[in-house]
Amino acid sequence: MKTIDYKELFPSAKKLPSIFSEKTWQKIRMFTLLLLVLEIIFLYLKPDQGLFVFWRIIIPVIPLVLFISTGLWRNICPVGEINQIPTQLGVSKEQKLSEWPKKYGIFVAILLFLIFVTSRKLIFNTNAYALIGLLLLLVISSFIMGYLYKGKSGWCSTFCPIMTVERLYGHSPFISVRNCYQDCVGCTKNCFDVAPDISFLKNLYDKDPIFFRSYQFFAGIFPGFICGFYLIPDPPQIPVYTMYLYFLIYCFCSGALLYLLNYLFFYKRAGLLISIFGALAINCYYWFNAPLFVDVFTHSENIYTLLATWFIRTGVFVLSIVWIKKAYIKERVYLLKKVKKK
């Protein structure tokens, strides 16, 4: 096997490429923030069209961006930019986050993610004003947490619902990008922005199993949750409690499969199994979403629509295989290094 340089495989933040200058990143963030403002205005003025743009064009692109380069997303996320405004203005209180949210905040983020996504079927898919309220809630919460707490600890690295997905996919990016906000202030343990390639593995093999449990739980339920979202009918076709019961069944079956496989075959390579389920989840997402996304631009069913749909599905599948291989190599090298240290 070809010798792999540990430092090359797990580069520090300073050795990651920045791609753009700091000023250019700032302009890009201002642009994405402007897009968020314009989308909120569009939702208010043209509710149906605003919902269409948000759910059928914007949202389907974001998972692929996270999968290919989570660092890119963390540099341009408009809500993340709002979180950093108090720090940039020098008015943040920069308090340290207490131990409880540091350890268990990820479970709060997972819960928020599940609530917000399932609520799409109840209200956010069809009510533009409710969606505006949700976006404003996220914006205000992000700003307040940035005002109160140091760095990104109060929101982006703890309670942000999207952080659950970032943690799952960000450890083996196809395009690594340096964090282009401020210098590290030591606000988060195993910070994703400081060393994204290794923070995942440090969390998995941390002495405190809570970090591993959070990854395992979310990765386990994620494929079933996505399948449930597209296969379970929306209320009022079925009662609300029935919808949530079905979600519970889908998540339970998916999670039980991960725990069973982990017990039987992957008990020494937990990171690999988590990566496989992460890959399964994104393939499920684009299996259902690819035809919906293609329909936005074609408006008809023909051979080109079919080809475009399968191009997206196949592309995501191929990327997933490569991504799993990258994750396998990184975990293997990391564990070998740990054994040598002992």
Legacy VTK file of the C-alpha trace (Angstrom):
# vtk DataFile Version 3.0
C-alpha trace
ASCII
DATASET POLYDATA
POINTS 342 float
0.000 0.000 0.000
1.241 3.481 -0.851
2.646 5.337 2.142
0.329 8.143 3.185
1.611 11.276 4.842
-0.431 11.795 8.024
-0.015 15.575 7.925
-1.061 15.651 4.278
-4.146 13.571 5.009
-5.087 15.672 8.046
-3.862 19.196 7.299
-4.147 21.957 9.882
-6.356 24.960 9.227
-3.422 27.134 8.124
-2.453 24.635 5.437
-5.919 24.395 3.933
-6.406 26.428 0.738
-8.358 29.652 1.137
-9.260 29.821 -2.607
-10.149 33.516 -2.356
-8.766 36.484 -0.478
-10.436 37.545 2.777
-12.005 40.577 1.062
-13.427 38.386 -1.704
-14.911 35.980 0.850
-16.505 38.947 2.600
-18.073 40.108 -0.673
-19.392 36.598 -1.347
-20.915 36.441 2.141
-22.546 39.821 1.626
-23.973 38.507 -1.652
-25.443 35.359 -0.033
-26.842 37.498 2.773
-28.460 39.743 0.180
-29.942 36.675 -1.512
-31.482 35.615 1.813
-33.024 39.065 2.277
-34.348 39.068 -1.296
-35.819 35.582 -0.857
-37.652 36.681 2.303
-39.025 39.718 0.446
-39.980 37.507 -2.507
-41.797 35.114 -0.173
-43.767 38.036 1.216
-44.647 39.639 -2.130
-45.084 36.476 -4.231
-45.764 33.595 -1.809
-46.271 30.790 -4.342
-43.288 31.733 -6.485
-41.140 32.310 -3.403
-41.952 28.859 -2.050
-41.169 27.320 -5.423
-37.748 28.990 -5.625
-36.859 28.126 -2.031
-37.937 24.479 -1.927
-37.439 23.427 -5.558
-34.262 25.335 -6.521
-32.307 26.578 -3.496
-32.727 23.750 -0.978
-31.973 20.837 -3.395
-28.548 22.330 -4.186
-27.377 22.797 -0.582
-26.877 19.086 0.360
-24.600 18.590 -2.643
-22.578 21.671 -1.684
-22.242 20.312 1.857
-21.196 16.922 0.495
-18.559 18.267 -1.898
-17.181 21.070 0.265
-18.642 21.675 3.701
-15.929 24.268 4.311
-17.205 26.285 1.361
-20.705 26.319 2.826
-19.445 27.346 6.269
-17.707 30.296 4.646
-20.739 31.543 2.704
-23.743 30.561 4.862
-25.793 33.769 5.316
-27.051 32.758 8.770
-23.468 32.035 9.787
-22.496 35.518 8.608
-25.227 37.020 10.773
-23.899 35.011 13.726
-20.482 36.622 13.256
-21.669 40.233 12.893
-21.418 41.022 16.654
-17.841 39.706 16.665
-16.924 41.639 13.541
-18.343 44.827 15.068
-16.525 44.186 18.345
-19.717 44.167 20.433
-19.932 40.443 21.260
-19.824 39.602 24.969
-17.683 36.562 24.033
-18.868 34.437 26.923
-17.723 30.840 27.153
-20.344 28.232 26.497
-21.078 26.062 29.556
-20.265 22.358 29.548
-23.832 21.114 29.052
-24.429 22.697 25.620
-20.887 21.800 24.579
-21.669 18.133 25.170
-25.369 17.901 24.419
-25.948 20.819 22.046
-25.596 18.486 19.071
-28.683 16.572 20.231
-30.603 19.856 20.423
-29.464 20.573 16.855
-30.600 17.113 15.715
-33.993 17.637 17.366
-34.386 21.047 15.699
-33.454 19.557 12.335
-36.050 16.788 12.668
-38.750 19.217 13.843
-38.120 21.757 11.075
-37.982 19.183 8.280
-41.087 17.268 9.361
-42.877 20.596 9.794
-42.399 21.198 6.084
-45.152 18.664 5.491
-47.421 20.463 7.947
-46.931 24.117 7.076
-43.616 25.312 5.639
-44.057 23.715 2.195
-47.264 25.612 1.550
-47.317 28.680 3.825
-44.842 31.355 2.750
-45.485 33.532 5.805
-44.739 30.648 8.151
-41.510 30.039 6.251
-40.604 33.722 6.612
-41.198 33.371 10.347
-38.906 30.329 10.498
-36.125 32.081 8.574
-36.382 35.164 10.797
-36.323 32.938 13.886
-33.081 31.330 12.688
-31.576 34.713 11.816
-32.468 36.295 15.175
-31.350 33.234 17.156
-28.040 33.170 15.298
-27.427 36.883 15.949
-28.284 36.656 19.657
-26.015 33.652 20.176
-23.226 35.432 18.321
-23.714 38.452 20.561
-23.563 36.375 23.733
-20.929 33.737 23.009
-17.379 33.539 21.743
-16.635 32.674 18.118
-19.068 30.247 16.539
-19.698 28.326 19.754
-23.170 29.749 20.374
-24.708 28.736 17.061
-22.717 27.452 14.078
-20.773 24.814 16.034
-23.474 23.851 18.527
-27.172 24.520 17.939
-27.451 25.133 14.193
-29.689 22.392 12.710
-27.563 22.219 9.559
-24.482 21.514 11.683
-25.746 17.956 12.124
-25.418 17.409 8.367
-22.119 19.309 8.185
-20.600 17.021 10.813
-21.736 13.950 8.910
-20.337 14.959 5.522
-17.512 17.381 6.263
-14.768 14.957 7.296
-13.767 13.861 3.775
-14.482 16.832 1.500
-13.691 16.729 -2.195
-12.670 20.382 -1.950
-11.079 21.522 1.299
-11.468 25.200 2.145
-9.916 27.123 5.009
-12.157 28.902 7.488
-11.960 32.518 6.334
-13.591 34.289 9.246
-11.510 35.192 12.282
-8.514 33.426 13.792
-9.260 30.515 16.119
-10.465 31.608 19.557
-10.643 28.107 21.047
-14.400 28.189 21.530
-15.217 24.605 20.515
-13.706 21.204 21.237
-12.427 19.433 18.094
-13.550 22.398 16.043
-14.719 21.598 12.554
-13.330 24.872 11.190
-9.824 24.348 12.592
-9.282 20.795 11.326
-12.337 19.415 9.497
-10.618 16.265 8.261
-9.655 15.036 11.718
-12.253 16.591 14.039
-14.774 13.922 13.005
-12.414 11.113 14.014
-11.332 12.859 17.219
-14.983 13.112 18.205
-15.654 9.470 17.302
-12.764 8.191 19.375
-12.980 10.718 22.182
-12.899 9.384 25.739
-16.368 10.836 26.243
-18.683 8.568 24.166
-21.389 11.236 23.854
-19.822 12.626 20.688
-19.674 9.208 19.048
-23.264 8.481 20.110
-24.520 11.675 18.480
-22.858 10.815 15.141
-24.054 7.237 15.293
-27.630 8.175 16.160
-28.024 10.780 13.440
-26.297 8.719 10.745
-28.482 5.758 11.678
-31.840 7.476 11.385
-30.938 9.790 8.484
-31.560 7.441 5.492
-34.886 6.299 6.949
-35.860 9.864 7.772
-35.240 10.996 4.188
-37.152 8.063 2.703
-39.992 8.770 5.104
-40.120 12.416 4.085
-40.757 11.510 0.436
-42.886 8.388 0.941
-45.172 9.407 3.810
-48.283 11.296 2.633
-48.726 14.875 3.827
-51.581 15.836 6.137
-54.531 16.095 5.656
-54.192 12.926 3.549
-53.303 11.215 6.824
-53.656 12.482 10.423
-50.686 14.372 11.859
-50.091 11.769 14.570
-50.032 9.033 11.917
-47.439 10.971 9.935
-45.165 11.206 12.972
-45.743 7.534 13.773
-44.623 6.602 10.267
-41.557 8.830 10.636
-40.754 7.032 13.883
-41.035 3.653 12.178
-38.806 4.681 9.254
-36.184 6.144 11.603
-36.324 3.154 13.933
-35.800 0.640 11.119
-32.929 2.646 9.649
-31.283 3.211 13.024
-31.745 -0.397 14.114
-30.008 -1.548 10.929
-26.971 0.637 11.691
-26.726 -0.590 15.285
-27.092 -4.206 14.137
-24.377 -3.864 11.494
-22.165 -2.062 13.985
-22.586 -4.894 16.487
-22.003 -7.687 13.955
-19.403 -6.336 11.546
-18.246 -2.755 12.169
-17.561 -2.654 15.907
-13.917 -1.771 15.207
-14.628 0.610 12.308
-17.541 2.695 13.504
-16.521 5.686 11.397
-16.740 3.671 8.188
-20.271 2.503 8.966
-21.355 6.048 9.813
-19.905 7.213 6.485
-21.725 4.425 4.600
-25.036 5.484 6.133
-24.252 9.125 5.367
-23.644 8.157 1.740
-26.849 6.118 1.719
-28.776 9.127 3.016
-27.585 11.549 0.331
-28.277 8.948 -2.364
-31.808 8.536 -1.028
-32.236 12.300 -1.073
-31.216 12.720 -4.699
-33.023 9.574 -5.787
-36.269 11.287 -4.845
-35.209 14.881 -5.496
-33.424 14.518 -8.844
-36.622 14.217 -10.941
-38.229 17.086 -9.018
-35.194 19.302 -9.582
-34.966 18.418 -13.288
-38.677 19.133 -13.711
-38.033 22.743 -12.661
-36.119 23.303 -15.903
-37.878 20.938 -18.326
-41.600 21.044 -17.356
-42.196 17.860 -19.350
-41.341 14.170 -19.359
-39.077 13.088 -22.215
-35.817 11.265 -22.843
-33.767 14.315 -21.854
-35.575 14.579 -18.526
-34.874 10.915 -17.851
-31.200 11.268 -18.814
-30.759 14.348 -16.632
-32.406 12.590 -13.683
-30.148 9.555 -13.984
-27.109 11.755 -14.546
-27.705 13.356 -11.131
-28.437 10.035 -9.423
-25.409 8.321 -10.959
-23.154 11.284 -10.263
-24.106 11.335 -6.592
-23.618 7.554 -6.372
-20.131 7.697 -7.898
-19.155 10.590 -5.630
-20.436 8.573 -2.669
-18.225 5.588 -3.492
-15.168 7.828 -3.738
-16.173 9.606 -0.527
-16.555 6.329 1.393
-13.109 5.242 0.194
-11.613 8.539 1.396
-13.325 8.095 4.765
-12.076 4.484 5.015
-8.454 5.500 4.360
-8.582 8.385 6.830
-10.017 6.279 9.627
-7.492 3.509 8.983
-4.511 5.885 9.062
-5.874 7.654 12.140
-6.283 4.414 14.088
-2.819 3.189 13.080
-1.387 6.452 14.342
-3.223 6.035 17.657
-1.872 2.493 18.042
1.705 3.676 17.390
1.340 6.405 20.028
0.330 3.794 22.593
LINES 1 343
342 0 1 2 3 4 5 6 7 8 9 10 11 12 13 14 15 16 17 18 19 20 21 22 23 24 25 26 27 28 29 30 31 32 33 34 35 36 37 38 39 40 41 42 43 44 45 46 47 48 49 50 51 52 53 54 55 56 57 58 59 60 61 62 63 64 65 66 67 68 69 70 71 72 73 74 75 76 77 78 79 80 81 82 83 84 85 86 87 88 89 90 91 92 93 94 95 96 97 98 99 100 101 102 103 104 105 106 107 108 109 110 111 112 113 114 115 116 117 118 119 120 121 122 123 124 125 126 127 128 129 130 131 132 133 134 135 136 137 138 139 140 141 142 143 144 145 146 147 148 149 150 151 152 153 154 155 156 157 158 159 160 161 162 163 164 165 166 167 168 169 170 171 172 173 174 175 176 177 178 179 180 181 182 183 184 185 186 187 188 189 190 191 192 193 194 195 196 197 198 199 200 201 202 203 204 205 206 207 208 209 210 211 212 213 214 215 216 217 218 219 220 221 222 223 224 225 226 227 228 229 230 231 232 233 234 235 236 237 238 239 240 241 242 243 244 245 246 247 248 249 250 251 252 253 254 255 256 257 258 259 260 261 262 263 264 265 266 267 268 269 270 271 272 273 274 275 276 277 278 279 280 281 282 283 284 285 286 287 288 289 290 291 292 293 294 295 296 297 298 299 300 301 302 303 304 305 306 307 308 309 310 311 312 313 314 315 316 317 318 319 320 321 322 323 324 325 326 327 328 329 330 331 332 333 334 335 336 337 338 339 340 341
